[in-house]
Amino acid sequence: MKQMSFSDIYFKEHERYISETAVMNGKEYHSFISADYYSLNTHPAIKQAAIDAIQTYGTSLSVGQFSDRSPLIKQLEAQLCAVTNMAASCIFTSGYTANLGAISATSKIDNVFYLYDKLCHASIVSAIKSTNCGSEAFAHNDMEELATKLGTHQDKTIIVITEGLYSADGDFVDLPSIAALKERYKFLLYVDEAHSFVISNTQKNVAHIFDEVTAGSIDIISGSLSKALCSTGGFVVASTKMIDRIRMSREYIFSTGITPSNIAASVACLTLLSATDRHQKLAENIAYFRHKAKQNNIDLGMSNTISPIFTIFPNASCAELYQSLLDEGILVQPLLYPAVPKEHERLRVLINAAHETHQLDALINSVISKHHPHDNTEALELSE
């Protein structure tokens, strides 16, 4: 197989929406790259809500959101508060800027010190480094190391930052253990829920995945509207006092708000999720794929969980396996060097509610026919 360039693998052009299928160059593929976990991107009610918003408010907010706001934003903020049982929220232009704005705002807290999981998203790491505040990373989901660092820095105002669901590894935060540490140590807990938001069986935030954890264990939640909420933009949910502080961030004040159609799409998505159970079909697909992968000894790394994100570690060239699957009409996402170390290259598979069993079988069968799995459970640091 010829050496593939970066452009051969990434930046592909698609001819329509991407869900359980995708179309490129007139060919339809089984698609496992969309983070539209509930497959609502093309739901008639959501498309109509976006169209209606354009008819009423136009295609752009056209002003800074600090000075003027669409009434749809107030509705979306209220829905986000209802899902998380928190007092206030604010909307950003992206999940990346939401983390930049929230962390920038919290850096003004007296004597603040950040402890963050080493696998946190690049936006979190960049935001922390830009503050020039004290910070340390702890090994991924290593509660013993986190406890040690908490004990060392008890003279500071500590903010612990994690992700709800790690997008490159497919595993959840160990929230029960962190909640227990909060009972022992004094700190604020900040969770980035870009991929975990509303994917619990109650279609709420990540705290609802764990029976032993209360929603009040989390102090600040950031997230993205571009995953399960089938739009674009980001958000932060917290106490009223904290949101007032975050609204003063440069990232919030000096950005135009997201478009009315995007706001309306997320409003309609949350309205639909509040009235219907979309989780059951997603959970069935996740369980089926995980069972088939384990049955066929496919190495899933840390993604052997109830999350819709799976990672596959081939024992040969990851790029070649990606291309072989593509040739068979199967689209996955390769995570390759230099984005990751060569020894940790992997394929990322995103499961959604629209996938049919034959599509999941096609992916499993293609993978097992092309590589002999090996064990690769070591975590990967993607944030640097």
C-alpha positions, 0 to 999 in steps of 0.5 A: 500500500502506498504511503498516505499523506495527511490530506489522504486521511483527513479533511475529506469532503462529504456530500451531505450530513454525516450520521450512521452513513456518509457520502463521499465522491458519490459512494455511501459509507457505513460511518462511525465518525459522527458524535451526533450520538442520538442521531438527531441532526436531521430530525424534522422537528430540529431542522424546522426549528432552525429554519423558523429561527432564521426566518425570525432572527436572520442568519447571524446575531450580528452583535456581541452577545454581551450587549444584545441577546436572542430570546432563544439564548435565555431558553437554551440556558434555562434548559441546560440548567434544568438538565444539570440542576444548576442555577445559571449558564452561559453560551460560548461560540465553541466548547474550546472557548467555553473552557478558555473563558471559564478557566480564565475567569476562575484564575482570578480567584485568590490563591487558585491552584489547578489539578487536572487529569493528564488526559484532559482536552487541549483546550483545558491545558492551554487555558490553564497554562495561559493563566500563569497560575499554579497547576499540576497534572495527575495521572489519568483517573489515578485517585491515589495520586490526586489525593496526594496532590490535594493533601500537598496543596491544601493551603490553596484554593484548588480546582480539580478539572476532569472530563466526563468522558475522554474522547480519545480513550472512551472511558469515564471520569472516576466520579464516585472516587472524586466525589469521595475525595471532595468529602475529605478535601476542600476543592471545586470540581470542574468537569468538561462534558463535551462528550458525556452530556445527556448520554446517561440513561436519564439523558442528563449529565455525567453525574447521573451515570453513577448511582452513588453520585449526586449532581451537586458533586460538580461545581462547574460543567462545561460542554459542547453543543456540537455532539449530542445536542446537534448544533455548534457552540459551547456552554458553561453551567454553574452557580449564579455567582460563578456564571456572573464571573465567567460572563466577564471573561474576554472570551465571552465579552468579545465574541459574537453569539452563535447563530439563531439557527444553532441556538434553536437546534439545541433548544429543539434537541433538548426539548425532544430529549426531555419528552422521549427516550432516545437512550435505549437504542443507543445503549443497545448499539453500544452493548452489542458492539462491545460484546462482539468486540470482546467476543472476537478479542478486539483490543478496545484499550480503556474504552470497554465501557458503556460509552459510545466511544470505542478505540481499536488498537491494531497490531499492524499499521493503523493507517493501513487498517483505516484505508482497508476499512475505507476501501470496504465502505467503512469510515472510522477516525484514525488517531495517528502520529504525530497527534499521538505516539506511534505505539499508541496509534488507534482507530476511534469508533463512535456509535450512535442510535441510528446504527443498524446491527448489520453495520456494527457487524460489518465493522467487526468482521472487517477489523478481525479479518485484517489484524490480530489484536494485541493488548494495549491498555496504557493511557495516552496523553493527548493534551500536549 
